Amino acid sequence: MSTGYTTSRRTLLKMLAASSAVPMIAPSRLFGADAPSNKITLGFIGVGWQGGSNLGAFLGEDMCRVVAICDVDEGHLKKAIESVNKRYGNQDCKGYKDFRELLARKDIDAVCISTPDHWHSIPAIAAANAGKDIFCEKPLSHTLNEGIAMVNAVQKNNRIWQTGSWQRSQGQFRWAAQIVQNGFLGKVTHVEVGLPDGHRDFGKTGNDKPNGPVPEGLDYELWTGPAQMMPFNPCRLHKNWRWNYNTGGGQLMDWIGHHCDIAHWGLANPKFGCGPDDAIGPLEVSATAEYPDKNAVWNTATKFRIDCKYPNDVQVVIAGGHGDIKGGAKWIGPNGWVRVDRGTIEASDKQFIRDIQDREKKGDLDIKLYKSPGHMREFLDSIKSRKRTLTPVEIAHRSQTPGHLGHIAATTGRKIKWDSVQQVIVDDVDATKMLSKKMREPWQL
Ligand SMILES: NC(=O)c1ccc[n+]([C@@H]2O[C@H](COP(=O)([O-])OP(=O)(O)OC[C@H]3O[C@@H](n4cnc5c(N)ncnc54)[C@H](O)[C@@H]3O)[C@@H](O)[C@H]2O)c1
């Protein structure tokens, strides 16, 4: 990674003068804090729905400069490049179809990965090995073992990582987690995590289109990558990939990285919960689910309920399509409850919410969680400071773990016993096989 913004100009000039091996030309990154060459350089991999939104957000940040875009769909690629060039008033942004070419560029400091779930682990690990810092979308990975490999690669290469679990950067989620971590509820006994059901996020896009020719400008071979090759059908493609287990994990995996992530955040004080949240995990997981016909293009669970036993006698239920579990994260203890969702925070006692805001302002809290300056800005700040972000890779991995295990429990119909230290399923060989998936050649982790 280039270090123009971490090494002072004077230090670098001294280093240059002392070394005969480097030419006596000051690198362009030394000139002017606001010069484009002093900004964190970003490349984007995947610029569809969420990638487009992430791109817009990073283009609004002055600390960085987007220099490269990669997408296997020419239409998405062109639109994204145009928006970058328009923003900077030049024609400098380069386009790529193959992420390996983008990662080979030495002048790129960090990447933003917003590909479908089956395409997170390989580019993320390659990016870590190439020395890039990484912003990657949730859920962290398509299988649990891919998640372990991603954590290992990021740790081994000492990279900064931010996950797209942006709820941690929002006030009401922080207040709720602080209420729990500061013991307002007493020792938490139950947690409810409510996720959406069905396949309903994008209106009625339909599950019944015929297979057809691959659209012009789309590299379907590369889009499919490590997943199994299927006949082309628009219902498997952009956005809709999440409704088929070949490429996604349905509503459960789509949302686990948001609301279960927040549930873990609240539990992160071992005194009142069972954290810390970068090592937290269930001990036992049972689940039931309802599925469409297994031959349907959209074959992911439409209704599910996962019951988890966590350490310290905490019961966590994660459900979609069960009316008794409301959306978001709800923690329950002997002194009351608090529930948080997008746009909502409510509690058994309204005073909890008033108190937490008041005491946060006064700095009068035993546990004061970091107040994010915004999810993208926090990532960029961490790249400079080399401090962990709010949603590092270890936390994203732990947040998604109950989703992967719940899917395995529902599919096998068995209670899964989980060793969350070794990260292995205990005494169940067939369930253990489901922690990984065979990747289509030539792709491998
Ligand atoms: N944080 C959030 O709130 C949020 C919201 C929506 C989606 N997401 C996540 O974002 C990711 C993308 O979801 P989406 O809904 O934007 O999907 P999408 O299908 O709209 O976009 C994915 C893009 O990746 C491209 N792509 C596929 N394979 C590629 C490859 N090998 N190299 C480069 N580009 C490739 C596709 O062509 C497409 O443009 C998913 O992991 C999803 O869970 C996060």
PDBQT file of the ligand as one rigid body, heavy atoms in Angstrom, charges set to zero:
ROOT
HETATM    1  N1  LIG A 501     -25.289  -3.143   3.147  1.00  0.00    +0.000 N 
HETATM    2  C1  LIG A 501     -26.496  -3.163   2.616  1.00  0.00    +0.000 C 
HETATM    3  O1  LIG A 501     -27.419  -2.517   3.110  1.00  0.00    +0.000 OA
HETATM    4  C2  LIG A 501     -26.736  -3.984   1.384  1.00  0.00    +0.000 A 
HETATM    5  C3  LIG A 501     -27.892  -3.788   0.614  1.00  0.00    +0.000 A 
HETATM    6  C4  LIG A 501     -28.051  -4.560  -0.525  1.00  0.00    +0.000 A 
HETATM    7  C5  LIG A 501     -27.097  -5.506  -0.872  1.00  0.00    +0.000 A 
HETATM    8  N2  LIG A 501     -26.016  -5.690  -0.079  1.00  0.00    +0.000 N 
HETATM    9  C6  LIG A 501     -24.979  -6.682  -0.431  1.00  0.00    +0.000 C 
HETATM   10  O2  LIG A 501     -24.258  -6.190  -1.547  1.00  0.00    +0.000 OA
HETATM   11  C7  LIG A 501     -23.820  -7.263  -2.366  1.00  0.00    +0.000 C 
HETATM   12  C8  LIG A 501     -24.332  -7.022  -3.798  1.00  0.00    +0.000 C 
HETATM   13  O3  LIG A 501     -25.748  -7.065  -3.783  1.00  0.00    +0.000 OA
HETATM   14  P1  LIG A 501     -26.619  -6.319  -4.889  1.00  0.00    +0.000 P 
HETATM   15  O4  LIG A 501     -28.020  -6.410  -4.466  1.00  0.00    +0.000 OA
HETATM   16  O5  LIG A 501     -26.017  -4.991  -5.140  1.00  0.00    +0.000 OA
HETATM   17  O6  LIG A 501     -26.361  -7.252  -6.156  1.00  0.00    +0.000 OA
HETATM   18  P2  LIG A 501     -26.419  -6.835  -7.708  1.00  0.00    +0.000 P 
HETATM   19  O7  LIG A 501     -26.687  -8.086  -8.440  1.00  0.00    +0.000 OA
HETATM   20  O8  LIG A 501     -27.349  -5.687  -7.925  1.00  0.00    +0.000 OA
HETATM   21  O9  LIG A 501     -24.951  -6.304  -8.001  1.00  0.00    +0.000 OA
HETATM   22  C9  LIG A 501     -23.823  -7.149  -8.057  1.00  0.00    +0.000 C 
HETATM   23  C10 LIG A 501     -22.869  -6.604  -9.108  1.00  0.00    +0.000 C 
HETATM   24  O10 LIG A 501     -21.682  -7.394  -9.064  1.00  0.00    +0.000 OA
HETATM   25  C11 LIG A 501     -21.313  -7.665 -10.430  1.00  0.00    +0.000 C 
HETATM   26  N3  LIG A 501     -20.470  -8.862 -10.444  1.00  0.00    +0.000 N 
HETATM   27  C12 LIG A 501     -20.817 -10.172 -10.338  1.00  0.00    +0.000 A 
HETATM   28  N4  LIG A 501     -19.734 -10.947 -10.371  1.00  0.00    +0.000 NA
HETATM   29  C13 LIG A 501     -18.664 -10.116 -10.506  1.00  0.00    +0.000 A 
HETATM   30  C14 LIG A 501     -17.252 -10.323 -10.599  1.00  0.00    +0.000 A 
HETATM   31  N5  LIG A 501     -16.701 -11.550 -10.576  1.00  0.00    +0.000 N 
HETATM   32  N6  LIG A 501     -16.448  -9.238 -10.723  1.00  0.00    +0.000 NA
HETATM   33  C15 LIG A 501     -16.989  -7.993 -10.765  1.00  0.00    +0.000 A 
HETATM   34  N7  LIG A 501     -18.313  -7.737 -10.705  1.00  0.00    +0.000 NA
HETATM   35  C16 LIG A 501     -19.129  -8.796 -10.565  1.00  0.00    +0.000 A 
HETATM   36  C17 LIG A 501     -22.632  -7.829 -11.156  1.00  0.00    +0.000 C 
HETATM   37  O11 LIG A 501     -22.510  -7.724 -12.531  1.00  0.00    +0.000 OA
HETATM   38  C18 LIG A 501     -23.432  -6.690 -10.532  1.00  0.00    +0.000 C 
HETATM   39  O12 LIG A 501     -23.195  -5.480 -11.199  1.00  0.00    +0.000 OA
HETATM   40  C19 LIG A 501     -24.377  -8.525  -1.725  1.00  0.00    +0.000 C 
HETATM   41  O13 LIG A 501     -23.416  -9.150  -0.935  1.00  0.00    +0.000 OA
HETATM   42  C20 LIG A 501     -25.510  -8.016  -0.872  1.00  0.00    +0.000 C 
HETATM   43  O14 LIG A 501     -25.792  -8.852   0.231  1.00  0.00    +0.000 OA
HETATM   44  C21 LIG A 501     -25.806  -4.930   1.017  1.00  0.00    +0.000 A 
ENDROOT
TORSDOF 0
